[in-house]
Amino acid sequence: MNIFRGVRTTPEFYQIVTEATKTIPNFSEKERRAGRTSLYDTFIKTSPRNDSLFPNIPQMNLPGGNSDHKPFLTYSGIPVIDFSSANRSQSNNSYPLYHTLYETPFTNEHLLDVDNFAVHRGIGQLWGELTRRFADDVILPFNHTMFAEAIIRLYLKDVEKAINSEIRLKRNDMGTAIKDQLKYLKLKAHEFYNTTLTFDTNKQFAYYAFAQNPFDSRSISGINERQMGISRCFINPRGIPNAPESRHVLFSVSAENSYASKVMTGVFDAIDEYKRAKTSEEKQKAASDIAEQLSVVQYSINCAIRTLKDVI
């Protein structure tokens, strides 16, 4: 039975995706009989969040290295949304004919989507609804406050846990530098969060001004340009170490596991390097790399703060 499997995207799109799925009728007859009449109802049931950060928001993972969206996100800094359906009976969310010569229109119509292409229609409706909202909304439906919250309460929490559990912080292996850099990064992340709250207020004022005078779109254009600039702040032109094609300091894919969607790959790769180090010199070098990668993330967050502020 094909059901709505879920969405892979970044936190600034959690809200718009959730709202859009609530408007799309459920394409699964069995799900409708169970009282789940919208895609959201199935989404929240099959993909409940594994944390308490965003109530009523389903779990949405990041696109991994197997995603066709990877170069847009990790190289160009363009946020993406990847959504799909799957057969619940298949443990790997795929099916035996995937990427074979038997993936034909006949197979699709008579074996996979047998209810008059209801699955294709539902997925197409979701795609269309998201497109309509991005095209019609005066202010682009980004939620950077959710993005900032995810950085503070999910991403940095995982980094701090890894550093505290895997690394013995000593002065002679740059332990002090790592601790100080992590402290500065956390301070900047909280400043970013507070800045997004102020920016949310500015968005409301800009929307009100545009409603009063729709012939003057300067304030709206300024808001939307700054919103689109946030993702570009997290692009490092040099790429993460040993992977120049992966330039996003938060969402790039690790060369060691291209299918995983781990956040702050540069930091975690440096931590793995530290764990593999045998000599004190190697540990010193790895610890220095950890502090450097933390500083790169801090620089990107500072760029995001300045992008959202009215005065640089």
VENMO-V232419 format. One record per pair of residues at least 4 apart in sequence whose ideal C-beta (glycine too) atoms are under 7 Angstrom apart, sorted by the first residue. I is the first residue (numbers start at 1). J is the second residue. Records with the same first field share a line. If there is no record, write none. Layout:
# VENMO-V232419
I = J + J
This chain:
# VENMO-V232419
1 = 28 + 30 + 87 + 88 + 89
2 = 28 + 85 + 86 + 87 + 112 + 113 + 119
3 = 28 + 31 + 42 + 46 + 85 + 88
4 = 39 + 42 + 43 + 85
5 = 84 + 85 + 86 + 93
6 = 43 + 46 + 47 + 58 + 60
7 = 17 + 60 + 81 + 82 + 83
8 = 60 + 61 + 62 + 63 + 67 + 82
9 = 13 + 17 + 60 + 80 + 81 + 82
10 = 62 + 79 + 251
11 = 146 + 147 + 150
12 = 79 + 142 + 143 + 144 + 146 + 147
13 = 17 + 79 + 81
14 = 18 + 54 + 57 + 60 + 143 + 146
15 = 19 + 143 + 146
16 = 20 + 133 + 141
17 = 21 + 60 + 81
18 = 22 + 40 + 57 + 58
20 = 24 + 126 + 129 + 130 + 133
21 = 38 + 39 + 40 + 43 + 126
22 = 38 + 40
23 = 129
24 = 38 + 39 + 122 + 125 + 126 + 129
25 = 37 + 38
26 = 31 + 32 + 36 + 37 + 38 + 39 + 41 + 42
27 = 118 + 119 + 121 + 122
28 = 32 + 42
29 = 33 + 115
30 = 34
31 = 36 + 42
32 = 36 + 37
36 = 41 + 42 + 45
37 = 41
39 = 43 + 122 + 126
40 = 44
41 = 45
42 = 46
43 = 47 + 58
44 = 48 + 58
47 = 58 + 59
48 = 58 + 59
49 = 54 + 57 + 58 + 59
50 = 59
51 = 154
53 = 149 + 153 + 154
54 = 146
61 = 261
62 = 251 + 261
63 = 67 + 69 + 70 + 73 + 80 + 82 + 261
64 = 253 + 259 + 260 + 261
65 = 70 + 253 + 258 + 259
66 = 259
67 = 82
69 = 73 + 80 + 82
70 = 74 + 253
71 = 75 + 76
72 = 76 + 78 + 80
73 = 78 + 79 + 80 + 248 + 251
74 = 246 + 247 + 248 + 251 + 252 + 253
75 = 245 + 247
77 = 231 + 232 + 234 + 235 + 248
78 = 231
79 = 231
81 = 130
83 = 123 + 126
85 = 119 + 123
86 = 90 + 93
87 = 95
90 = 94 + 95
94 = 98
97 = 102 + 103 + 107
102 = 107
103 = 107
105 = 109
106 = 110
107 = 111 + 112
108 = 112 + 113
109 = 113
110 = 114
113 = 117 + 118 + 119 + 120
117 = 121
118 = 122
119 = 123
120 = 124
121 = 125
122 = 126
123 = 127
124 = 128
125 = 129
126 = 130
127 = 131
128 = 132
129 = 133
130 = 134
131 = 135
132 = 136
133 = 137 + 141
134 = 140 + 141
137 = 141
138 = 207 + 210 + 220
139 = 203 + 206 + 207 + 220 + 223 + 224
140 = 224 + 227
142 = 227
143 = 147
144 = 148 + 196 + 199 + 227 + 230
145 = 149 + 196 + 197 + 200
146 = 150
147 = 151
148 = 152 + 189 + 192 + 193 + 196
149 = 153 + 193
150 = 154 + 155
151 = 155 + 156 + 189
152 = 156 + 189 + 190 + 193
153 = 157
154 = 158
155 = 159 + 250 + 263 + 264
156 = 160 + 185 + 186 + 189
157 = 161
158 = 162
159 = 163 + 264 + 267
160 = 164 + 182
161 = 165
162 = 166 + 268 + 271
163 = 167 + 178 + 182 + 271
166 = 271 + 275
167 = 271 + 274
169 = 175 + 178 + 179
170 = 175
171 = 175 + 176
173 = 280 + 283 + 284 + 287
174 = 178 + 284 + 287 + 288 + 291
175 = 179 + 287
176 = 180
177 = 181 + 291
178 = 182 + 287 + 290 + 291
179 = 183
180 = 184
181 = 185 + 291 + 294 + 295
182 = 186 + 294
183 = 187
184 = 188 + 298
185 = 189 + 294 + 297 + 298
186 = 190
187 = 191
188 = 192 + 298 + 301 + 302
189 = 193 + 301
190 = 194
191 = 195 + 305
192 = 196 + 301 + 304 + 305
193 = 197
194 = 198
195 = 199 + 305 + 308 + 309
196 = 200 + 308
198 = 202
199 = 203 + 308
201 = 205
202 = 206 + 223
203 = 207 + 223
204 = 208
205 = 209
206 = 210 + 219 + 220 + 223
207 = 211
208 = 212
209 = 213 + 219
210 = 214 + 217 + 219 + 220
217 = 221
218 = 222
219 = 223
220 = 224
221 = 225
222 = 226
223 = 227
224 = 228
225 = 229
226 = 307 + 308
229 = 233 + 307
230 = 304 + 307
233 = 300 + 303 + 304 + 307
234 = 248 + 249 + 250 + 300
235 = 247 + 248
236 = 247 + 249 + 296
237 = 247
238 = 244
239 = 243 + 244 + 245 + 246 + 247
240 = 246 + 252 + 265 + 266
241 = 266 + 269
242 = 255
243 = 252 + 255
246 = 252 + 253
247 = 252
248 = 252
249 = 266 + 296 + 297 + 300
250 = 263 + 264
251 = 263
252 = 265
253 = 258 + 265
254 = 258 + 260 + 262 + 265 + 269
256 = 269
262 = 268
264 = 268 + 297
265 = 269
266 = 270 + 293 + 296
267 = 271 + 290 + 293 + 294 + 297
268 = 272
269 = 273
270 = 274 + 286 + 289 + 290 + 293
271 = 275 + 290
272 = 276
273 = 277 + 286 + 289
274 = 283 + 286 + 287 + 290
277 = 282 + 283 + 286
278 = 282
280 = 284
281 = 285
282 = 286
283 = 287
284 = 288
285 = 289
286 = 290
287 = 291
288 = 292
289 = 293
290 = 294
291 = 295
292 = 296
293 = 297
294 = 298
295 = 299
296 = 300
297 = 301
298 = 302
299 = 303
300 = 304
301 = 305
302 = 306
303 = 307
304 = 308
305 = 309
306 = 312
